[in-house]
């Protein structure tokens, strides 16, 4: 490591000039950039705070935004405070008493790290003459005194290159594991790259106000800024004065929001106009833009500005990795993504996409949002909110600060299908209008619908809505969300068309989800849209919202639930004397099943609901496909009819137990073998108990909590209103993740076992009796369930 490098491309004041140290990276084979550039030597300038632990595992890496320097914190003489001084320091959220905090100037920068102003011999000694044997980059600078700077010949960089140089840098500092990488704006793009390639070296990556990849709009804004500089840049001039001022003005406007600008400046004059064009005056906003334009000329190199803005254009985490979703599957660290409510440069939806993908893949990720009128620059201004967000280092769920709930906004929906559920939904939108605005900041407006039956008589709720063909509804620019209220898998192409355009979709269509759910979810994630169906798969479940708070505050030891009105309706009909086929026909005639009842009678529907309940209780997901699921399609009708003689009634029951045992060993040995058990199967329940005494068209959930003991919840599970309520719940969840039941939690690593029982209702010859051993067709007794958290069982 050298002392401060004598060579500085900085000719303006910066605390980093006096405070930064430099380190020459060991590059025995050089460094190859993504686009084929080559370095044989790289110097990194950096500032640091705190002390590195002997184990080298208490480090936090800060990645600065485009126009900043390594001076993130501290006061130096009369220089400004660090750009994150309110966050970094003793006792602050980035605590320098606990952590070794380091902020290097990015490769290509203009604050001491190898950049376009360095002599080309330093940047790439393959072109050098007489300096190949120089010991360090600083020695090479001195040896190459008078050599021309690289300028336009500097290697093109990406945010991936920046991350890989940082990986070499932190390793050479003696850091063995990074506690956190935290980056805002362009720094967040680097943080996303760290998340993908950090592996076990990184515990958490924090990306603040930047997406997984840049869009055409963002690239266009950067082009305007670069073009202003290029038109005014001459040779190796230290500044492109007018061009940089214009570029900075475009940038500053993109960093703020119209609301924030109006609040700050309005139409106030800095200098009132005179009577001639030459004395046309200056508004306060113009004076502010001029001020920042002059500052950037003095403190930032135009070539670095061009280089960094192009690196942001090239930012695409999925490039060269098989796409975004494949890249996200490589993430092994915890991820925190932070959006800004008024950010028009990198919108909250773009920032949240990475968390949606990670959640879909079962990774540990959360999203938080800053509420601010200040646009993209809020990451510099809203330090109190950032302190609260960064103070919770790991969390399993999406987080919104109370102050960060979205402002009232309009969501336009297009409805596919004009049946009873659609009618109920339209009524709900009208009756719940004030509640939605108050609780979720939403104004939901139905603008169009599609219905293939031209002869159907439509109720007055559809008055004023435009009727269009289904394919036009999916491609309409007048809707933000497609709501599919049809039945069967036939709506797949319409839903896929909407998702392909980046339009989110909500559906209660179980057959569609069963046949195409995985494909459509992946398509939605790749297009930055979302597919919401979990509420609706829960068949309405106003019950779900009733249990939200108990599930959140209790340690849930176990759950027993009847979640399928179709299956339990069939069992009730069989108990009354009907055959299985007759029972299915009767329940289907009531509208309790899908046109094809397979999803209900096989237990698939109830398994989906159980997975949602477990995720809500545990903030971890179980995959329904791993559950033991047995439906009512193979049940012995004689056992169903005879069960009441023994005080039981057969129900399709969803079971879950935390801290359950697999039945092997006792005492300490059993404790070592704790796991989860979960499954859906026909069970003999006490006929006068909570599960047996509930009507077949109802849902019942019994929770065993560590604080409150037994909690019982009842709710309707059939009819148009519960389904419409569920659709509205999923719609709200799209826009307000705090109220979402879409299960975006990581998959659990706990061992998963099938429920185990000690007694069964079974046949012995032609007789039916309670037996201690399982036999073909036997149905377990609920009160013999082995549930180790409750020793009385």
Secondary structure, 3 states (H helix, E strand, C coil): CCCCCCCCCCCCCCHHHHHCEEEECCCCCCEECCCCCEECCCEEEEEEECCCCCCCCCEEEEECCCCCCCCCCCCCCCCCCCCCCCCEECCCCEECCCCEEEEECCCCCCCCCCCCCCEHHHHCHHHCCCCCCCCCHHHHHHHCCCCCECHHHCCCCCHHHHHHHHHHHHHHCCCCCEEEEEEECHHHHHHHHHHHHCHHHEEEEEEECCCCECCHHHHHHHHHHHHHHHCCCCCCCCCCHHHHHHHHHHHHHHHCCHHHHHHHCCCCEEECCCCCHHHCCEEHHHHHHHHHHHHHHHHCCHHHHHHHHHHHHCCECCCCCCCHHHHHCCCCCEEEEEEECCCCCCCHHHHHHHHHHHHHCCCCEEEEEECCCCHHHHHHHCHHHHHHHHHCCCCCCCCCCHHHCCCCEEEEEEEECCCHHHHHHHHHHHHCHHHHHHHHCEEEEEEEEECCCCCCCCCHHHCCCEECCHHHHHHCCCCCEEEECCCCHHHHHHHHHHHHCCCEEEECCHHHHHHHHHHHHHHHHHCCCCEECHHHHCCCCHHHHHHHHHHHHCCEEEEEEECCHHHHHHHHHHHCCCCHHHHHHHHHHCCCCCCCCHHHHCCHHHHHHHHHHHHHHHCCECCHHHCEECCCCCCCHHHHHHHHHHCEEEEEEEEEEEEECCCCCCHHHHHHCCEEEEEEEEEEEECCCCCCCCCCCEEEEEEEECCCEEEEEEEECCCHHHHHHHHHHHHHHHHCHHHCCCCCCCECCCCEECCCECCEEEEECCEEEEECCCCCCCEEEHHHECCCCCCCC
